């Protein structure tokens, strides 16, 4: 049985999960693991990179989607010959990647999955701009949604999954529409819009079913251009949460393996909940790059 490197984000979640709870869950499940509690995001990536270069193949993160993103970026930066195995122990405010697969959202059940040998080869995507290259596994977006993700970081952690909808309500009224051009390997689409979503998986923001038809194994992203007027946003948001918005005339959806997004004015960009940079942004899918533990 493989020995896991488990990196813990002590700041994840509305309240801190004691390290003993994580250790007890792993021990109860019979998981052979080394547990590390890094002091920062950069140290988390450094620990994972070092272990991978030393030949470690099985990695688990105790946290949410942001912590998972750290691990993905650390591993993808190494261009490994063998796709690494990654597991998520949910202790964060949002573990939306697990929702796409219907996986357990409680720590003991998630820990029990680490003892089997079953994995799922999933795609990872990039976003690239003047600020560099970042990888994401779940959802990236530009526009009002990215601005909301930026504001959500300033809302107290104790509010948990409420942080994003509260931030969205704050940022949307004054956020500017832009003239947007989305170029893919098959088409160019131009429109006035309030945001563009690039979804590798189905959920974001603590359970919003933003891309109900997305799958992480098809080699393409589910891209949605949101051009609905702000006065109609209150009616559209509940549909996005439920995943029933794709037929709305204010949503234009298509799939692409590569994309470039330009906007006037410049928009912010977020990936897996982390503010990354601004438009112009390009990206592509890296197929079957990570073996997700299921």
GIPE-V632428 format. One record per pair of residues at least 12 apart in sequence whose ideal C-beta (glycine too) atoms are under 7 Angstrom apart, sorted by the first residue. I is the first residue (numbers start at 0). J is the second residue. D is the distance in Angstrom with one decimal. If there is no record, write none. Layout:
BEGIN
I;J;D, I;J;D
END
This chain:
BEGIN
0;31;5.8, 0;114;6.9, 1;56;6.7, 1;57;4.3, 2;31;4.7, 2;32;6.7, 2;33;6.9, 2;57;7.0, 3;30;6.2, 3;31;6.8, 3;32;4.2, 3;57;4.8, 3;58;7.0, 3;59;5.1, 3;113;6.2, 4;33;5.5, 4;35;6.8, 4;50;4.9, 4;55;5.5, 4;57;7.0, 4;58;5.3, 5;25;7.0, 5;32;4.9, 5;33;6.8, 5;34;4.7, 5;35;7.0, 5;59;4.6, 5;61;6.2, 6;35;5.2, 6;37;6.1, 6;43;5.4, 6;46;5.9, 6;47;6.3, 6;60;5.5, 6;70;7.0, 7;21;6.1, 7;34;6.4, 7;35;7.0, 7;36;4.7, 7;61;4.3, 8;61;6.5, 8;62;3.5, 8;66;4.2, 9;36;6.0, 11;62;3.8, 11;63;5.2, 11;66;5.8, 11;90;5.1, 11;91;3.9, 12;63;7.0, 12;90;5.2, 12;91;5.2, 12;92;5.6, 13;92;5.6, 13;156;5.5, 13;157;5.3, 13;159;3.9, 16;90;4.1, 18;36;6.4, 20;106;6.6, 21;34;6.7, 21;61;5.2, 21;88;6.5, 21;106;6.8, 22;34;6.1, 24;106;4.8, 24;107;4.8, 24;110;4.1, 25;110;5.2, 27;107;6.6, 28;110;4.3, 28;111;4.4, 28;113;6.5, 28;114;5.8, 29;114;5.6, 30;110;6.0, 30;113;4.7, 30;114;5.9, 40;69;5.6, 43;69;5.1, 44;69;5.7, 44;72;6.5, 44;73;3.9, 47;70;5.6, 47;73;4.0, 47;74;6.4, 48;73;5.0, 48;77;6.3, 51;74;6.1, 51;77;5.6, 51;79;6.4, 51;83;6.4, 52;77;6.8, 56;81;6.7, 56;83;5.7, 56;84;5.9, 57;84;4.6, 58;70;5.9, 58;83;6.0, 58;84;6.8, 58;85;5.3, 59;86;4.0, 59;88;5.8, 59;113;6.5, 60;87;5.9, 60;88;6.8, 61;88;4.2, 61;90;5.0, 62;90;5.7, 62;91;4.7, 63;91;1.8, 63;92;5.7, 63;93;5.0, 63;94;5.3, 64;91;6.6, 64;93;5.3, 64;94;6.3, 64;95;5.5, 64;96;5.9, 64;137;5.6, 64;271;5.2, 64;272;5.7, 65;91;6.7, 65;271;6.4, 65;272;5.2, 65;273;6.0, 66;91;6.3, 67;87;5.5, 67;96;6.0, 67;136;6.5, 68;135;6.3, 68;136;6.7, 68;271;3.8, 68;273;6.2, 70;85;6.0, 71;123;6.0, 71;134;5.3, 71;136;5.1, 71;289;6.5, 72;133;6.4, 72;134;5.0, 75;123;6.0, 75;134;4.6, 75;288;6.4, 82;120;6.4, 82;287;6.5, 82;288;6.0, 82;289;5.9, 82;290;5.1, 83;289;6.4, 83;290;6.7, 84;118;5.6, 84;290;4.6, 84;292;5.8, 85;289;5.2, 85;291;5.8, 85;292;6.6, 86;112;7.0, 86;113;5.5, 86;292;3.6, 87;109;6.8, 88;106;5.9, 88;109;5.2, 88;110;6.2, 89;104;5.2, 89;106;6.5, 89;109;5.7, 90;106;6.5, 92;159;4.7, 92;160;5.8, 92;205;6.4, 93;160;6.3, 93;204;6.8, 93;205;4.2, 95;137;5.7, 95;200;6.9, 95;202;3.8, 95;203;5.3, 95;205;7.0, 95;206;6.9, 96;136;6.2, 96;137;5.2, 96;200;5.8, 98;202;4.4, 98;206;6.5, 99;200;4.3, 99;201;4.5, 99;202;5.9, 99;215;6.9, 100;293;5.8, 102;293;6.2, 112;292;6.1, 112;293;6.6, 113;292;6.2, 117;293;5.9, 118;290;3.9, 118;291;6.3, 118;292;5.7, 118;293;6.7, 119;290;6.9, 119;291;4.8, 119;293;5.0, 120;216;7.0, 120;287;4.0, 120;290;5.5, 121;215;4.0, 121;216;6.3, 121;289;5.5, 121;291;4.9, 122;199;6.0, 122;215;5.2, 122;216;6.5, 122;218;6.2, 122;284;5.2, 122;285;6.5, 122;286;5.2, 122;287;6.6, 122;288;6.4, 123;136;5.4, 123;285;4.8, 123;288;4.1, 123;289;5.8, 124;199;5.1, 124;220;5.9, 124;282;5.7, 124;283;6.9, 124;284;5.1, 124;285;6.9, 125;282;5.1, 125;283;5.5, 125;285;6.8, 126;139;5.5, 126;268;6.4, 126;270;5.4, 126;275;6.2, 126;280;5.3, 126;282;4.7, 127;280;6.8, 127;281;4.9, 127;282;6.2, 128;276;5.0, 128;277;7.0, 128;279;6.3, 128;280;4.8, 130;275;6.8, 130;276;3.6, 133;270;5.5, 133;275;5.1, 135;199;6.8, 135;270;3.8, 135;271;4.7, 136;199;6.1, 136;200;7.0, 136;271;6.6, 137;199;6.2, 137;200;4.7, 137;203;6.1, 137;271;5.0, 138;196;6.6, 138;198;4.9, 138;199;6.8, 138;200;6.5, 138;203;4.1, 138;209;6.3, 138;271;6.9, 139;197;4.7, 139;268;6.9, 139;269;6.6, 139;270;4.0, 140;194;6.1, 140;195;6.5, 140;196;4.7, 140;197;6.6, 140;269;6.0, 141;194;6.6, 141;195;5.2, 141;260;5.9, 141;262;6.7, 141;266;4.5, 141;267;6.8, 141;268;4.9, 141;278;5.5, 141;280;6.4, 142;192;6.8, 142;193;5.7, 142;194;3.0, 142;195;6.0, 142;266;5.0, 143;170;6.1, 143;171;5.3, 143;174;4.4, 143;193;5.0, 143;194;4.8, 144;194;4.9, 144;196;6.8, 145;266;6.8, 145;267;4.3, 145;268;5.5, 145;269;4.1, 145;274;6.9, 146;170;4.4, 146;174;5.6, 146;267;5.5, 147;163;6.2, 147;166;4.3, 147;167;4.0, 147;170;4.9, 148;163;6.9, 148;269;4.1, 148;272;5.6, 148;274;6.3, 149;267;6.2, 149;274;4.8, 150;166;3.8, 150;169;5.7, 150;170;5.4, 151;163;4.9, 151;166;3.9, 154;166;6.1, 160;205;3.2, 160;206;6.7, 163;204;4.1, 163;205;6.3, 171;229;6.3, 171;232;6.0, 172;229;6.9, 174;193;6.8, 175;264;5.9, 176;191;5.3, 176;192;6.7, 176;193;5.6, 177;192;6.4, 177;262;4.0, 177;263;5.8, 177;264;5.7, 177;266;5.9, 178;191;5.9, 178;262;6.9, 178;263;4.8, 179;192;4.5, 179;195;6.3, 179;224;6.6, 179;260;6.7, 179;262;4.9, 180;261;4.6, 181;195;6.4, 181;222;6.7, 181;224;6.2, 181;258;6.3, 181;260;5.4, 182;258;6.8, 182;259;4.5, 183;255;3.5, 183;257;6.2, 183;258;5.0, 184;255;6.2, 184;256;6.0, 184;257;5.0, 185;255;6.8, 188;224;6.5, 188;251;6.7, 190;224;5.7, 190;226;5.2, 190;251;6.8, 191;226;6.2, 192;224;5.2, 192;225;5.9, 192;226;4.5, 193;225;5.4, 193;226;6.8, 193;227;7.0, 194;225;4.5, 195;222;6.9, 195;223;7.0, 195;224;5.3, 195;260;5.6, 196;209;6.0, 196;222;7.0, 196;223;4.4, 196;225;7.0, 197;220;5.0, 197;222;5.5, 197;258;6.8, 197;282;6.5, 198;210;3.4, 198;213;4.6, 198;220;6.3, 198;221;4.3, 199;213;6.6, 199;215;5.7, 199;220;5.9, 200;213;5.9, 200;215;5.6, 201;213;5.1, 207;239;5.7, 207;240;4.9, 208;240;6.6, 208;241;6.1, 208;242;3.1, 209;239;5.7, 211;242;3.6, 218;256;5.8, 218;284;5.5, 218;286;4.6, 219;254;4.3, 219;255;5.9, 219;256;5.0, 219;284;6.2, 220;254;6.7, 220;255;5.9, 220;258;6.9, 220;284;6.1, 221;252;6.8, 221;254;6.0, 222;252;6.9, 222;253;5.7, 222;254;6.9, 222;255;5.7, 222;258;6.3, 223;250;5.6, 223;251;7.0, 223;252;4.9, 224;251;4.4, 225;249;6.5, 225;250;5.9, 226;249;5.3, 226;251;6.8, 227;247;6.7, 227;249;2.8, 231;249;6.5, 235;247;6.1, 235;249;6.5, 256;283;6.4, 256;284;4.9, 257;283;4.5, 258;281;6.7, 258;282;5.5, 259;279;6.8, 259;281;4.4, 260;278;5.8, 260;279;6.8, 260;280;5.3, 261;278;6.2, 261;279;4.8, 262;278;4.5, 265;277;5.0, 265;278;5.4, 266;278;4.8, 268;280;5.3
END
